[in-house]
Amino acid sequence: MKKPVPLTRDLVLIGGGHTHALVLRKWGMAPLPGVRLTVINPGPTAPYSGMLPGFVAGHYSRDDLDIDLVRLCRFAGARIIVGRATALDPQARTITVDGRGDIAYDVASVDVGITSDMPMLPGFADHGIPAKPLGRFSARWEAFRAETATPQVAVIGGGVAGAELAMAMAHALHERGHQDAAVHLIDRGKVLGDFAPPARDRLLAALDDQGVVRVEGADVAEVTADAVHLADGRRIESRFTTGAAGAQPQGWLAETGLDCHAGYLSVGPTLQTSSAHVFAVGDCAHLGFDPRPKAGVFAVREAPVLHHNLVAHLSNRPLRRFKPQKDYLKLISLGGKTALAEKLGTARRGRLLWRWKDRIDRTFMRRFDDLPVMTPEAPARAATGVAETIGRTPPCSGCGAKVGGSALVTALGGLPVPGRADVVSRPGDDAAVLSMGGTQQVLSTDHLSAVTEDPALMARIAANHALGDIWAMGAAPQSALVSVILPRMTPALQTRTLAEITRAASEVMAQAGAEIVGGHTTQGAETTLGFTVTGLAEAAPITVQGAVSGDALILTKPIGSGTILAAEMRGLARGPDVLACHEAMVQGQGDASRLLREARAMTDVTGFGLAGHLSAICRASGTGAELDAVPLLPGALDLARAGVRSTLFDDNVAHALPVTGPEGPLRDLLFDPQTGGGLLAAVAGDAAEETCAALCAAGYPARLIGRVTEGTGISLQT
Ligand SMILES: Cc1cc2nc3c(=O)[nH]c(=O)nc-3n(C[C@H](O)[C@H](O)[C@H](O)COP(=O)(O)OP(=O)(O)OC[C@H]3O[C@@H](n4cnc5c(N)ncnc54)[C@H](O)[C@@H]3O)c2cc1C
């Protein structure tokens, strides 16, 4: 059987800018075997600047504007590390990521755009918002546009970006009925001073049409919550102050020791910096061999050359040269659905031009929405059923890859009843209980196939998942053994990967009060991480038995991770929802377990889904249950409504008690396998509100989701 190609090189893309987004798409179409690809970006999405003015004006939604890097990385087989790079060491070949430590690379590329020095202006950091990074700006503008009663805006920096923003803001406020909106465009020189007639005249006319007030030859002295104060004493009323001037390179670039020009990374025609293993593109790079202004069009045009050169450098082939165009067509939006086209000094203005710009921008973004589905091909010669199985939905990972309850019950049914006096646990409890000289030790093991390409994040998910059984028994974590399966890779990559895994796992264990005391590592088909954990129970461990009718049911985390992870594997989940799901999965339950110490029965919600684990409590306690307010992870309901299900769904339905209630996505999500799920506790009715409030105060999204009832079965009330 053909062995998967071993991983031999780490390629790290720093920043999800325009160039890297296009490189990721190309990479997904034809990945270079043997390369592990990593993307570092502060968020799950990267805004496309061409559509920013249209978004500000209200012509586009935030989703229209955002390139979903999580989906793109899944398509490219890359891991995404959500964080900000703060340093790069070309000697050690490491990148430092805020809150994450060092990431090693063999080849790196930097596409982090620019920042703006507006925050240096007195008061700007507190009362202003720079146009870049686009993500933060868009969120603040969206809120202001929707809520403001005082439509006063000031834009500092009268270049093309500032002018576009000012016209878009004026249009948006007018569209919202603020005919009295005051939008000022402030520049220490001339507004649009870089443009020559007739383009400049037409743009100035467009600014006038939108009622934008130009303030020229003005130095800004200070920004306050309600005004911009000029050095000459004038005061400009403003409740939303932004700036598209003062483009600055990020400070850490110059600290890399790589050659720089005014703080921007200098690159040669092959887009390599002074280190052959580091490339740079887009606004953060200086094309030393043929300088160009900072514009997205160059970042976009660099993409095919960068892609070629990364592949060539990693496979010892000849590199290509980038030839930047002398001039480029600027399509400038004028607020409403009109635009001005300018190139080589000619300028035209009109609705048709806006529609043309709209088509260009939407075509650009469609490349990231319509990602082709790369389905694995069935071998020509194979046993019957192979092609269909390959053709079916790929099997889920994480807890979704768990063997179903029915097979487990049948297989474990054959196990002899424990006879040792010091083994006091019962089948169905979350962990085994050993009694040693009056001390009760709980013991459990879990392993998960990777739900993310990021081994450190996977270590956090798997460690919290395994600790869930200890916390569900009300015990304090004590020790852990780690078991790691890595796909084939060179010893260098093994070392890097294990270092990331052990660093993350030991942080989680230390936070839980446990120690990693050993482990075992092998190579295999896919990354799989597991933990065998022990805990100490000061009092009798909490089990699934003991719930009584009238108890309230408390759940400490929303459900839906199985569906979201299944959708993510198929490129169907929104990046921000995947991130929210990851964050929920890595939230430790130690404090929750302590706050639920008085629970009559408790379990953690994992592979069998909420219905399956509630069934375990009902079966062991001889009760039924009623559910009426089950919290869901963002995006889970829409995906379930769209028919996305974990491959473990059918088995979970068969394994759980009958669930009555309205059919539909909410009911289906009750059978959704959870990875790193929350604690489900049955507590005395009169203590429920207080306990739930204490959990929320401790930072848990805990909810009262229903109650224990007489009889059997689970009923869903909505
Ligand atoms: C209002 C406005 C309108 C514009 N309109 C146009 C236009 O119509 N046409 C045009 O050609 N240009 C336009 N531009 C210029 C254009 O925005 C930039 O030239 C373009 O965004 C540069 O792309 P980039 O890939 O270099 O960086 P960016 O698009 O800025 O992307 C950088 C990425 O890196 C990430 N990042 C930042 N710091 C870090 C870090 N430390 N670690 C990891 N990741 C990081 C960011 O989150 C982002 O995802 C406009 C600019 C503005 C402000």
The ligand as an SDF file (V2000), in Angstrom:
LIG
                    3D

 53 58  0  0  0  0  0  0  0  0999 V2000
   -9.3290   52.3640    2.6060 C   0  0  0  0  0  0  0  0  0  0  0  0
   -8.3430   51.6600    1.7530 C   0  0  0  0  0  0  0  0  0  0  0  0
   -8.6930   51.3420    0.4620 C   0  0  0  0  0  0  0  0  0  0  0  0
   -7.7640   50.7240   -0.3810 C   0  0  0  0  0  0  0  0  0  0  0  0
   -8.1430   50.4440   -1.6520 N   0  0  0  0  0  0  0  0  0  0  0  0
   -7.2490   49.8590   -2.4690 C   0  0  0  0  0  0  0  0  0  0  0  0
   -7.5990   49.5540   -3.8090 C   0  0  0  0  0  0  0  0  0  0  0  0
   -8.7130   49.8080   -4.2310 O   0  0  0  0  0  0  0  0  0  0  0  0
   -6.6430   48.9780   -4.6110 N   0  0  0  0  0  0  0  0  0  0  0  0
   -5.3750   48.7130   -4.1520 C   0  0  0  0  0  0  0  0  0  0  0  0
   -4.5610   48.1900   -4.8880 O   0  0  0  0  0  0  0  0  0  0  0  0
   -5.0110   48.9830   -2.8690 N   0  0  0  0  0  0  0  0  0  0  0  0
   -5.9180   49.5470   -2.0330 C   0  0  0  0  0  0  0  0  0  0  0  0
   -5.5630   49.8330   -0.7550 N   0  0  0  0  0  0  0  0  0  0  0  0
   -4.1950   49.4680   -0.2990 C   0  0  0  0  0  0  0  0  0  0  0  0
   -4.2650   48.0150    0.1330 C   0  0  0  0  0  0  0  0  0  0  0  0
   -5.0860   47.9190    1.2480 O   0  0  0  0  0  0  0  0  0  0  0  0
   -2.9170   47.4690    0.5520 C   0  0  0  0  0  0  0  0  0  0  0  0
   -1.9450   47.7960   -0.3430 O   0  0  0  0  0  0  0  0  0  0  0  0
   -3.0300   45.9460    0.6870 C   0  0  0  0  0  0  0  0  0  0  0  0
   -3.9150   45.6540    1.7100 O   0  0  0  0  0  0  0  0  0  0  0  0
   -1.6870   45.3250    0.9790 C   0  0  0  0  0  0  0  0  0  0  0  0
   -1.8760   43.9580    1.0890 O   0  0  0  0  0  0  0  0  0  0  0  0
   -0.9170   43.1010    2.0320 P   0  0  0  0  0  0  0  0  0  0  0  0
   -1.1280   41.7000    1.6250 O   0  0  0  0  0  0  0  0  0  0  0  0
    0.4450   43.6470    1.9730 O   0  0  0  0  0  0  0  0  0  0  0  0
   -1.3820   43.3670    3.5290 O   0  0  0  0  0  0  0  0  0  0  0  0
   -2.7960   43.3280    4.2420 P   0  0  0  0  0  0  0  0  0  0  0  0
   -3.8900   43.2520    3.3190 O   0  0  0  0  0  0  0  0  0  0  0  0
   -2.7700   44.4450    5.1840 O   0  0  0  0  0  0  0  0  0  0  0  0
   -2.7480   41.9630    5.0540 O   0  0  0  0  0  0  0  0  0  0  0  0
   -1.8450   41.7530    6.1000 C   0  0  0  0  0  0  0  0  0  0  0  0
   -2.3060   40.5310    6.8750 C   0  0  0  0  0  0  0  0  0  0  0  0
   -1.3300   40.2390    7.8750 O   0  0  0  0  0  0  0  0  0  0  0  0
   -1.9300   40.1420    9.1300 C   0  0  0  0  0  0  0  0  0  0  0  0
   -0.9530   40.5910   10.1150 N   0  0  0  0  0  0  0  0  0  0  0  0
   -0.6640   41.8690   10.4510 C   0  0  0  0  0  0  0  0  0  0  0  0
    0.3100   41.8870   11.3910 N   0  0  0  0  0  0  0  0  0  0  0  0
    0.6380   40.5980   11.6270 C   0  0  0  0  0  0  0  0  0  0  0  0
    1.5990   39.9640   12.4810 C   0  0  0  0  0  0  0  0  0  0  0  0
    2.4020   40.6600   13.2590 N   0  0  0  0  0  0  0  0  0  0  0  0
    1.6650   38.6070   12.4830 N   0  0  0  0  0  0  0  0  0  0  0  0
    0.8530   37.8770   11.6910 C   0  0  0  0  0  0  0  0  0  0  0  0
   -0.0620   38.4190   10.8500 N   0  0  0  0  0  0  0  0  0  0  0  0
   -0.1610   39.7600   10.8140 C   0  0  0  0  0  0  0  0  0  0  0  0
   -3.1690   41.0250    9.0540 C   0  0  0  0  0  0  0  0  0  0  0  0
   -4.1320   40.6370   10.0170 O   0  0  0  0  0  0  0  0  0  0  0  0
   -3.6210   40.7560    7.6190 C   0  0  0  0  0  0  0  0  0  0  0  0
   -4.3910   39.6010    7.5830 O   0  0  0  0  0  0  0  0  0  0  0  0
   -6.4720   50.4310    0.1090 C   0  0  0  0  0  0  0  0  0  0  0  0
   -6.1180   50.7330    1.4430 C   0  0  0  0  0  0  0  0  0  0  0  0
   -7.0610   51.3210    2.2620 C   0  0  0  0  0  0  0  0  0  0  0  0
   -6.6980   51.6210    3.6770 C   0  0  0  0  0  0  0  0  0  0  0  0
  1  2  1  0
  2  3  1  0
  2 52  2  0
  3  4  2  0
  4  5  1  0
  4 50  1  0
  5  6  2  0
  6  7  1  0
  6 13  1  0
  7  8  2  0
  7  9  1  0
  9 10  1  0
 10 11  2  0
 10 12  1  0
 12 13  2  0
 13 14  1  0
 14 15  1  0
 14 50  1  0
 15 16  1  0
 16 17  1  0
 16 18  1  0
 18 19  1  0
 18 20  1  0
 20 21  1  0
 20 22  1  0
 22 23  1  0
 23 24  1  0
 24 25  2  0
 24 26  1  0
 24 27  1  0
 27 28  1  0
 28 29  2  0
 28 30  1  0
 28 31  1  0
 31 32  1  0
 32 33  1  0
 33 34  1  0
 33 48  1  0
 34 35  1  0
 35 36  1  0
 35 46  1  0
 36 37  1  0
 36 45  1  0
 37 38  2  0
 38 39  1  0
 39 40  1  0
 39 45  2  0
 40 41  1  0
 40 42  2  0
 42 43  1  0
 43 44  2  0
 44 45  1  0
 46 47  1  0
 46 48  1  0
 48 49  1  0
 50 51  2  0
 51 52  1  0
 52 53  1  0
M  END
$$$$
